[in-house]
Amino acid sequence: QGQFVESGGGLVQPGGSLRLSCTTSGTMVSMNTVAWYRAAPGQQRELVARIKSNASRNYADSVKGRFTISRDNAKRTVYLQMNDLRPDDTAVYYCNKELNGITVFNWGQGTQVTVSS
């Protein structure tokens, strides 16, 4: 069972926006690296964005300039603001803690994002 609960997905038209939330009760998001991943149908899970304990951020090239990862330490929540969504952003989005680039916990249910007109 995953340590994180993802939410905020849905159906959106191309060019639209969504904000995903990743909430945990067992991890101090301010002290760890937390990352968003996604898995499109028939494809391997891929890294979308990560935020480190020092607040530095990394993004996949495909989402740079469109997606923003942030966190609310008090709420133990990491967000993924997704703007200018494209059909190829369609995927199930997951979050996880990373340690030295390796995900730590079992994956949760994820949240489905579908971009379609």
C-alpha positions in Angstrom: 0.0 0.0 0.0 1.3 3.4 -0.9 2.3 6.0 1.6 0.9 8.8 -0.5 -2.6 9.6 -1.8 -2.9 11.3 -5.1 -5.9 13.4 -6.2 -6.9 16.1 -8.5 -7.0 14.4 -11.8 -9.8 14.6 -14.4 -10.8 15.2 -17.9 -9.6 18.5 -19.4 -9.4 19.9 -22.9 -6.1 20.6 -24.6 -4.6 23.8 -23.3 -6.4 23.5 -20.0 -5.0 23.2 -16.5 -5.1 20.9 -13.5 -3.5 20.8 -10.1 -2.7 17.5 -8.6 -2.2 16.9 -4.9 0.0 14.3 -3.2 -0.7 13.9 0.5 1.2 11.8 3.0 0.8 11.2 6.7 4.1 9.4 7.1 6.7 11.5 5.4 8.0 15.0 6.1 7.9 16.4 2.6 10.1 19.3 3.6 12.9 16.8 4.6 12.7 14.4 1.6 12.7 14.3 -2.1 9.2 13.7 -3.4 8.5 13.1 -7.1 5.6 12.9 -9.5 5.7 10.1 -12.0 3.2 9.2 -14.7 2.3 6.1 -16.7 0.6 6.4 -20.0 -1.3 3.3 -21.4 1.2 0.8 -22.7 4.2 2.8 -21.5 6.6 2.6 -18.6 6.2 4.9 -15.7 8.3 8.0 -16.2 9.5 10.8 -14.0 7.6 14.1 -14.4 9.1 16.3 -11.7 10.8 16.1 -8.3 11.3 18.5 -5.4 14.2 18.0 -3.1 14.5 18.9 0.6 16.5 22.0 -0.4 13.5 23.0 -2.6 15.5 22.5 -5.8 13.3 21.1 -8.6 13.8 18.9 -11.6 11.5 18.5 -14.6 11.2 16.1 -17.5 12.0 18.0 -20.7 8.5 17.3 -22.0 6.9 19.3 -19.2 9.4 22.1 -18.6 7.7 25.5 -18.7 4.2 24.0 -18.4 4.3 22.1 -15.1 5.3 23.3 -11.6 6.0 21.2 -8.6 5.6 22.8 -5.1 4.9 21.7 -1.6 3.1 22.8 1.6 5.1 21.5 4.5 2.4 22.0 7.1 -0.1 20.0 5.0 2.5 17.4 4.1 1.3 17.8 0.5 3.2 18.1 -2.8 1.4 19.7 -5.7 1.8 19.5 -9.4 0.4 22.5 -11.3 -0.1 21.5 -14.9 -0.8 24.2 -17.5 -1.2 24.0 -21.3 -2.0 20.4 -21.1 -1.6 18.3 -24.2 -3.1 14.9 -25.2 0.2 13.2 -24.7 0.0 14.2 -21.0 -2.8 11.7 -20.6 -1.6 9.2 -18.0 -2.1 8.0 -14.5 0.0 10.3 -12.2 1.6 9.0 -9.1 3.9 10.4 -6.4 6.5 8.8 -4.3 9.4 9.5 -2.0 12.8 9.1 -3.6 16.1 8.2 -2.0 19.2 8.6 -4.2 16.9 8.6 -7.2 15.1 5.4 -6.3 11.5 5.3 -5.3 10.9 4.1 -1.8 7.3 3.0 -1.3 4.9 0.8 -3.1 2.9 2.8 -5.6 -0.5 4.1 -4.7 -3.6 4.2 -6.8 -2.6 7.3 -8.7 -4.9 9.9 -10.2 -6.0 9.7 -13.9 -5.4 12.7 -16.1 -7.1 12.7 -19.5 -6.5 15.4 -22.0 -9.0 15.3 -24.8 -11.3 17.5 -26.8 
